[in-house]
Amino acid sequence: MEDLFQNVPIIPTQEQLRNNTSVSRLTEDLDDNCAICQDPLIINQDVRTLNHCQHIFHLDCINTWFGRNIHCPCCRHDIRVP
């Protein structure tokens, strides 16, 4: 019976990620850090920008994050909502 009450992770679909985020390579250094790993966002790194809030993260960091979450790690916007 205890197994029935375990949390089931809700994650965004690939379509939701495609429609609600943008993947790019940084063309300039940003005076900012990835909110997940706290490392700087620098030129030539692959990043994902969330379209709704414009928060930017290292691509690998945010892909791992969205493997367990549906919300922006900064503002908690639901990534499934455009």
N, C-alpha and C positions, 0 to 999 in steps of 0.2 A: 504494500500500500504506500510505503514511503516513496517509492520511485515515481508515483503519480504526481508528486508535488515538487519535483526537481524543475529548475528553470530551464526552459527551452530557449536557446539563443535565437533572436530575430535579427536577420542580416539583410542588407539590401541585395536586390538581384543585380546581375550584370547590366541589364537594361536600365534600371534605376541609376546605377553609377554612370553609365554612358550619357543618359539624359540630364543628369543633375550635377555633373562634375566635368572638369576639363583637365586633360593631361597635356603637359607641355614640358619643354626644357627651358630652364631659366636662361635668359639672355643677358642678365645683369645681376650683380650681387644685391641682395636685399638686406637691409639693416634689420633683420628679423631672424628668429629661430623657429624650427619646427616645434610645435607645441607638444608633440608626442615624445621625441627623443631629446629635445633641447639643443640639438646641433644647429649651426648656422645654415641658412638657405643661401647657397652660393651659385655662381654662374656655372652653367653646363650640367646642373643636377636635374633629374626628372622629378617633376612635382605634380601634384593633383590639387586643383583649385575647386572649392565647392561653390557652385554658381550662386546659390542663394545669399551666402554671407561673405563670399570672397576670401575665406580663410585658406591658406596655402600650407601644404605639408609635403615632406618627402614622399615620393610615390610608394616606396616599400613600407614606410611607417603607416601611412593611411590605409593602404591595402590590407595590412595586418589588422589594423583597428576595425575596418569594416568587415573583417571575418568574424567579429564578435559583437559588433555594435551597429546601430542605425542612426546615431546622432553625431553631429559635429563635436569633436572633443573640446572645442573652445566655447561655443555658444549653445550647444545642445539642440540645434535645429535638426529635425528629422530629415535625413537625406532622401527619404522616399517622397517627400513633398517638394514639388518644384519651387 
